[in-house]
Amino acid sequence: LALHYASKDCDLPSVSEVEEDIVSGKVQLSSEGATKEALARRQKAARQKLGGIRALEKTALSIFSRRSSSKGALACLVGKNSAYFLSRPEMSVGRNTKHQLVDVDLSLEGNCSKVSRQQGIIKMLPDGSFHFQNFGQRKVRVDNKVVPTKRRAALQNGSFLDFGGLRFLFLKNPVNTEIQF
């Protein structure tokens, strides 16, 4: 395709001109550039990059685990602007006011006008699993599923939570999930 247009002494064609040439058959797409050797080189490079990504993930997980453990955290809510270390088996989530305080004040993350003062609770169960229970008038999304008022949703390691447009990643600390109740 590139050779076809490179041989012409004109400006680059528009997308619609290229599409028309392909559909009309003026230009043939071929896979000659994709030799077995080139494909093997690309696969090897991809495997090496994947190994690097896996090593980076292990490093990031160990850093998170050490930082969480040093803070005594059972889990963490990570947003764009803030991270909340959850250090007790049950913690309230919402926005602070003069008369009501919550454990996780989402106003530190950004505009929380669509977050209830007492939005809900993140609770760790005796088996080490977590769930979020919504107490607020506003809906919350866990892994893109709506959690209506007075309902709960299981939190997995890596779950996404959306509180009125404020998005967080829920991460379990693999070290500190064994606590006494």
Salt bridges, closest charged atoms under 4 A:
GLU90 OE1 - LYS123 NZ 3.72
ASP103 OD1 - ARG88 NH2 2.74
ASP162 OD2 - ARG167 NE 3.37
